[in-house]
Protein backbone atom coordinates (compact mmCIF):
# COMPACT_ATOMS: atom_id res chain seq x y z
CA UNK A 1 0.00 0.00 0.00
CA UNK A 2 1.33 3.43 -0.93
CA UNK A 3 0.29 6.82 0.34
CA UNK A 4 0.76 9.83 -1.90
CA UNK A 5 0.21 13.49 -1.16
CA UNK A 6 -1.74 15.14 -3.95
CA UNK A 7 -0.84 18.76 -4.56
CA UNK A 8 -3.30 21.34 -5.83
CA UNK A 9 -1.46 23.42 -8.42
CA UNK A 10 -3.04 26.66 -9.60
CA UNK A 11 -2.06 30.08 -10.95
CA UNK A 12 -1.28 32.90 -8.51
CA UNK A 13 -3.76 35.18 -10.25
CA UNK A 14 -7.33 34.58 -9.07
CA UNK A 15 -10.09 34.05 -11.59
CA UNK A 16 -12.33 31.41 -13.11
CA UNK A 17 -10.43 28.18 -13.71
CA UNK A 18 -10.85 24.90 -15.52
CA UNK A 19 -9.52 21.62 -14.15
CA UNK A 20 -6.83 19.77 -16.15
CA UNK A 21 -6.97 16.03 -15.49
CA UNK A 22 -6.62 12.59 -17.00
CA UNK A 23 -9.65 10.86 -18.57
CA UNK A 24 -12.62 9.63 -16.56
CA UNK A 25 -11.68 6.62 -14.48
CA UNK A 26 -8.54 8.21 -13.05
CA UNK A 27 -8.74 8.04 -9.26
CA UNK A 28 -6.82 11.32 -8.84
CA UNK A 29 -9.30 13.04 -11.15
CA UNK A 30 -12.16 11.64 -9.05
CA UNK A 31 -10.53 13.05 -5.89
CA UNK A 32 -10.18 16.44 -7.57
CA UNK A 33 -13.77 16.42 -8.77
CA UNK A 34 -14.96 15.45 -5.29
CA UNK A 35 -13.00 18.34 -3.77
CA UNK A 36 -14.43 20.75 -6.35
CA UNK A 37 -17.96 19.55 -5.55
CA UNK A 38 -17.30 20.12 -1.83
CA UNK A 39 -16.25 23.68 -2.70
CA UNK A 40 -19.46 24.01 -4.71
CA UNK A 41 -17.38 24.86 -7.76
CA UNK A 42 -18.84 23.97 -11.14
CA UNK A 43 -15.64 23.62 -13.14
CA UNK A 44 -15.14 22.34 -16.67
CA UNK A 45 -12.68 19.44 -16.91
CA UNK A 46 -10.10 19.51 -19.69
CA UNK A 47 -8.67 16.04 -20.37
CA UNK A 48 -4.93 15.78 -20.98
CA UNK A 49 -2.55 12.86 -21.47
CA UNK A 50 0.39 13.69 -19.21
CA UNK A 51 1.40 15.43 -16.02
CA UNK A 52 3.52 17.79 -18.12
CA UNK A 53 0.41 18.80 -20.07
CA UNK A 54 -1.43 19.45 -16.80
CA UNK A 55 1.33 21.75 -15.59
CA UNK A 56 1.45 23.54 -18.95
CA UNK A 57 -2.29 24.19 -18.67
CA UNK A 58 -1.80 25.67 -15.19
CA UNK A 59 1.08 27.83 -16.46
CA UNK A 60 -1.34 29.36 -18.98
CA UNK A 61 -3.16 30.92 -16.03
CA UNK A 62 -6.54 29.35 -16.76
CA UNK A 63 -6.35 25.90 -15.17
CA UNK A 64 -5.79 24.10 -11.89
CA UNK A 65 -4.70 20.48 -11.51
CA UNK A 66 -3.77 17.81 -8.99
CA UNK A 67 -0.27 16.36 -9.15
CA UNK A 68 1.29 13.73 -6.92
CA UNK A 69 3.97 15.34 -4.74
CA UNK A 70 6.52 12.81 -6.02
CA UNK A 71 5.82 13.89 -9.62
CA UNK A 72 5.75 17.61 -8.84
CA UNK A 73 9.12 17.33 -7.09
CA UNK A 74 10.64 16.17 -10.39
CA UNK A 75 9.22 19.13 -12.31
CA UNK A 76 9.82 22.87 -12.25
CA UNK A 77 6.84 24.79 -10.95
CA UNK A 78 6.29 27.82 -13.20
CA UNK A 79 6.88 31.17 -11.45
CA UNK A 80 3.25 32.23 -11.78
CA UNK A 81 1.93 29.07 -10.04
CA UNK A 82 1.27 27.98 -6.47
CA UNK A 83 1.03 24.49 -5.00
CA UNK A 84 -0.39 23.25 -1.72
CA UNK A 85 -1.21 19.83 -0.30
CA UNK A 86 -4.84 18.95 -0.93
CA UNK A 87 -5.28 15.35 0.21
CA UNK A 88 -3.69 11.94 0.62
CA UNK A 89 -4.30 9.15 -1.88
CA UNK A 90 -3.91 5.46 -1.08
CA UNK A 91 -2.81 3.07 -3.82
CA UNK A 92 -3.01 -0.70 -3.50
CA UNK A 93 -1.57 -3.32 -5.81
CA UNK A 94 -4.20 -6.01 -6.41
CA UNK A 95 -3.88 -9.06 -8.64
CA UNK A 96 -5.82 -12.21 -9.42
CA UNK A 97 -5.16 -15.15 -7.08
CA UNK A 98 -2.83 -17.67 -8.67
CA UNK A 99 -1.55 -15.25 -11.30
CA UNK A 100 2.10 -15.93 -12.02
CA UNK A 101 3.64 -13.37 -14.33
CA UNK A 102 7.33 -12.38 -14.36
CA UNK A 103 6.46 -8.68 -14.74
CA UNK A 104 4.14 -8.81 -11.70
CA UNK A 105 6.78 -10.62 -9.65
CA UNK A 106 9.44 -8.03 -10.49
CA UNK A 107 7.02 -5.15 -9.84
CA UNK A 108 6.19 -6.58 -6.39
CA UNK A 109 9.91 -6.91 -5.58
CA UNK A 110 10.51 -3.31 -6.59
CA UNK A 111 7.59 -2.05 -4.50
CA UNK A 112 8.72 -4.07 -1.48
CA UNK A 113 12.27 -2.71 -1.74
CA UNK A 114 10.95 0.86 -1.85
CA UNK A 115 8.61 0.22 1.10
CA UNK A 116 11.43 -1.23 3.21
CA UNK A 117 13.91 1.36 2.64
N, C-alpha and C positions, 0 to 999 in steps of 0.2 A: 504494500500500500504506500502511495506517495502523496505528500501534501504539498501543494503549490500555492504560493501567494499570487493572486491575480491583481494586476495593477491597472487602475483606470488611467488612461492617457488621454489628455484633451488639450486644446489650445489655451493659452493664457487669456486670450481675448474672449470675453463672454459673448454669447449670442446663440441663436438657434443652431443645433447640431444634428447631424445624422450619426448613425452608429455603424462603423465598419466592422464586419465580422465574417467568419466562414459561413458556409451554407447551413441551412436548417439541418438539425441533427447533431451539430457541434455542441458539446456540453458547456463549453465556455460561453458560446453565444447564448445558450439558454440561461446561464447565470446572469449575463449582462441584460438580457431582456427582462428577467425577473426583477433585477435591481431597478431598471427603468420603470417598470410597472409600479413598483413600490414608491417611486418618486413621482408617480402620476405623470410621467413624461411620455407623450405619444411621439415616438421618434421613428423615422424611416430607417430601415436597415439596408445598407449597401453591402452586397456580398463580394468578397475578395478571395484570392487564392493563396495568400501568403502573409506572414507577419510583417514582412517588409512593406507590402502593399497597404496594410492597416496603418502603419506608422506614416507612410507617405500621405495617406488620406488625412490623418491628424495634422500633419505639417502644413496642409493646405489651409488650415484654419476653420474647416467646416465639418469636421468629424471628431468623434471620440471613439475609443476602442478599449478592449481589455487585452492585456498581454501578460503571459506568465512572467513573473519576476526573473526567472532564469533566462528567458529569451530576451527580455528588455535589457538585462545586464550585459548582453553580448552586442547590443546595438547602441548607436549614438542617438540620444534623445535630442530632437531639434530644439534650437534655442527658444522658439516661441511656444513650447509645449511644457505641460506639467504632468507629473505622474504621482499617484498616491495609492496605497493599498486599498483594495475594495473588499476582497473576501478571500477565503481559503477554498481551494478545490481539492477533493480527494480523488485519486485515480487508483483503480484496482486492476490487476492483470487477472483475467479469467479465461480459462480454456476448458475444452470438452474433456471429460474424464476419459482416460485411456489414450488420449492423443499423444503420439510420439513423433515429434518433428524436430530435426536438428536445429532449425532456426529458433523454435520455441525454447529448446533446451539452452542454447547459447544466450538468448535474450534473458531468460530467468537467471542464468549465472551472472550476467552483467548487472542486472537489477539488484541481485543479492550482494554483489561486491560493492556497489554504490551505497546500499543501505547499511552495510557493516562499517564502511569506513572511509 
